[in-house]
Amino acid sequence: MGGTLQLLGNGQPAVALVAVGMLARLGGQSTVLLFSGTLVAGVGIAICGVTLPSIIKQRFSQRPGVATAAYSVPMMLGAGLAPSIAVPLAHSLGSWQASLASWAIPAMAGMVIWAPAARAARGRRPTTPSAAGRLPWRSRSAWLLAAFLSVQSVLAYAYLAWLAPAFQARGWSAATSGTLLGVLQFAQLVTALVLSALADLSGSRDRRPALIVAVSCTVLGAAALVAAPTAAPWAATIVLGLGLGGGFSLALVVLTDLAATGPAASRLAAMTFLICYSVAAAAPVLLSALRQATGSYTIAFALLVALAGGELASATRLRPALRGSVR
């Protein structure tokens, strides 16, 4: 319980960092300020990302799917809303800097919502120090999850960065291609909500069937965007989004399953996110280099199909026997 209180207390400063980082983008004409603000916001997001799985393990261990959906769905909702309204916001506010900085407003709202929990955490000092330990580098289960989430994150980052430009290169307007990206993000909400909730309601300890369904959608949508990108781009994007949303949310449920305790969940999240986001951060840059080298998006997007196939194979290895194996 003491560890949970400490995590709740850390949450509000983390959200404050996100707000500060967003506000710094008002000075986006300065490269240093733009990158500094992005770094500050990223640190806040990282702290929240490690905090929430531990809270779910300690407070909602009987219903991790519903609890995971409760925070992953709003997160995806924001990710889907942002690209859809970025251009209209820039027009209405007068600049792209103001459009980016406007996202400090929901971050400030988050600070207000989190305030009661943070006050309770400060008012109730833990009687014993929270459990501490090293990141589970020697855990096979941790590496399996990190591998799955690394591919999942590579796919998500790659499509987030290059789906809209790929269709702009085919003659789509910035607004329409941004809407397509928004559709991708909104489609993720469906499986993030439904599959996470079903993970609890089914009563099954085996997450693999749901994972396989979700990742199969990723493979199908990605393949359609390569084989026939102009035939049914909206339908292919929706199927792709369903797969990405389900894969991500279910992986977070698996994270809770693998951790034996709340502190273990925090350490597992720290290791997993360190690996997967470090790998995924390079994906848009590498795809850009591949696109420049080949002169088209075809080979780059075909590589994403192959990666999705690898993710499907790795999903079969996240067996229920691994539950509670990370300590």
WORA-V288150 format. One record per residue. N is the residue number from 0. PSI is psi as a letter, one per 30 degrees, with the letter a starting at -180 (none if undefined). NEAR is the number of other C-alpha atoms within 8 Angstrom. Layout:
N/PSI/NEAR + N/PSI/NEAR
This chain:
0/e/6 + 1/e/11 + 2/e/12 + 3/e/11 + 4/e/14 + 5/e/12 + 6/e/10 + 7/e/12 + 8/e/14 + 9/f/9 + 10/e/13 + 11/e/13 + 12/e/9 + 13/e/13 + 14/e/15 + 15/e/12 + 16/e/12 + 17/e/16 + 18/e/14 + 19/e/12 + 20/e/16 + 21/e/16 + 22/e/11 + 23/f/13 + 24/f/15 + 25/f/10 + 26/h/9 + 27/f/10 + 28/f/6 + 29/j/7 + 30/e/7 + 31/e/6 + 32/e/11 + 33/e/13 + 34/e/8 + 35/e/10 + 36/e/14 + 37/e/11 + 38/e/9 + 39/e/12 + 40/e/14 + 41/e/10 + 42/e/11 + 43/e/14 + 44/e/11 + 45/e/8 + 46/e/10 + 47/e/11 + 48/e/9 + 49/e/13 + 50/e/12 + 51/e/8 + 52/e/16 + 53/e/16 + 54/e/12 + 55/e/14 + 56/e/14 + 57/e/11 + 58/f/6 + 59/h/10 + 60/f/9 + 61/f/5 + 62/i/8 + 63/f/13 + 64/e/14 + 65/e/11 + 66/e/10 + 67/e/14 + 68/e/13 + 69/f/8 + 70/f/8 + 71/e/10 + 72/e/11 + 73/e/8 + 74/e/8 + 75/e/12 + 76/e/11 + 77/e/8 + 78/e/10 + 79/e/14 + 80/e/11 + 81/e/9 + 82/f/12 + 83/e/12 + 84/g/8 + 85/e/11 + 86/e/12 + 87/e/7 + 88/e/10 + 89/e/13 + 90/e/9 + 91/e/6 + 92/f/8 + 93/f/7 + 94/l/8 + 95/f/11 + 96/e/12 + 97/e/12 + 98/e/13 + 99/e/11 + 100/f/12 + 101/f/9 + 102/f/10 + 103/f/13 + 104/e/8 + 105/e/7 + 106/e/12 + 107/e/11 + 108/e/8 + 109/e/10 + 110/e/11 + 111/e/7 + 112/e/7 + 113/f/10 + 114/e/9 + 115/e/7 + 116/e/9 + 117/e/13 + 118/e/9 + 119/e/10 + 120/e/12 + 121/f/10 + 122/f/6 + 123/i/7 + 124/k/8 + 125/k/11 + 126/f/5 + 127/k/5 + 128/k/7 + 129/k/9 + 130/k/6 + 131/l/5 + 132/l/5 + 133/l/5 + 134/k/8 + 135/i/11 + 136/f/7 + 137/g/4 + 138/k/9 + 139/e/6 + 140/e/11 + 141/e/14 + 142/e/10 + 143/e/11 + 144/e/13 + 145/e/13 + 146/e/10 + 147/e/12 + 148/f/12 + 149/e/13 + 150/e/14 + 151/e/13 + 152/e/11 + 153/e/13 + 154/e/13 + 155/e/9 + 156/e/12 + 157/e/13 + 158/e/8 + 159/e/9 + 160/e/9 + 161/f/9 + 162/e/11 + 163/e/13 + 164/e/9 + 165/e/9 + 166/f/10 + 167/e/11 + 168/f/7 + 169/g/6 + 170/g/6 + 171/l/9 + 172/l/7 + 173/e/9 + 174/e/8 + 175/e/8 + 176/e/14 + 177/e/11 + 178/e/10 + 179/e/11 + 180/e/14 + 181/e/14 + 182/e/13 + 183/e/13 + 184/e/14 + 185/e/13 + 186/e/13 + 187/f/15 + 188/e/13 + 189/e/10 + 190/e/14 + 191/e/18 + 192/e/11 + 193/e/8 + 194/e/13 + 195/e/17 + 196/e/11 + 197/f/9 + 198/e/11 + 199/e/13 + 200/e/6 + 201/f/6 + 202/g/6 + 203/k/7 + 204/f/5 + 205/j/7 + 206/f/13 + 207/e/10 + 208/e/7 + 209/e/9 + 210/e/12 + 211/e/11 + 212/e/9 + 213/e/15 + 214/f/15 + 215/e/10 + 216/e/13 + 217/e/15 + 218/e/13 + 219/e/11 + 220/e/14 + 221/e/15 + 222/e/10 + 223/e/10 + 224/f/13 + 225/e/10 + 226/e/6 + 227/i/8 + 228/f/9 + 229/f/6 + 230/e/5 + 231/i/8 + 232/e/9 + 233/e/8 + 234/e/7 + 235/e/13 + 236/e/13 + 237/e/12 + 238/e/13 + 239/e/15 + 240/e/16 + 241/e/17 + 242/e/17 + 243/e/16 + 244/e/15 + 245/e/16 + 246/e/13 + 247/e/11 + 248/e/14 + 249/e/15 + 250/e/11 + 251/e/10 + 252/e/12 + 253/e/11 + 254/e/13 + 255/e/14 + 256/e/9 + 257/e/14 + 258/k/16 + 259/f/12 + 260/l/11 + 261/e/15 + 262/e/11 + 263/e/12 + 264/e/17 + 265/e/12 + 266/e/13 + 267/e/14 + 268/e/12 + 269/e/10 + 270/e/13 + 271/e/13 + 272/e/11 + 273/e/8 + 274/e/10 + 275/e/15 + 276/f/10 + 277/e/9 + 278/e/10 + 279/f/15 + 280/f/10 + 281/f/8 + 282/e/11 + 283/e/12 + 284/e/8 + 285/e/8 + 286/e/10 + 287/e/8 + 288/e/8 + 289/e/10 + 290/e/12 + 291/e/8 + 292/e/6 + 293/f/8 + 294/g/6 + 295/l/8 + 296/f/9 + 297/e/7 + 298/e/10 + 299/e/11 + 300/e/11 + 301/e/11 + 302/e/8 + 303/e/10 + 304/e/11 + 305/e/8 + 306/e/10 + 307/e/15 + 308/e/9 + 309/e/9 + 310/e/12 + 311/e/11 + 312/e/8 + 313/f/11 + 314/e/11 + 315/f/9 + 316/f/7 + 317/i/13 + 318/l/10 + 319/f/8 + 320/f/4 + 321/f/9 + 322/k/11 + 323/g/10 + 324/f/10 + 325/k/14 + 326/none/8
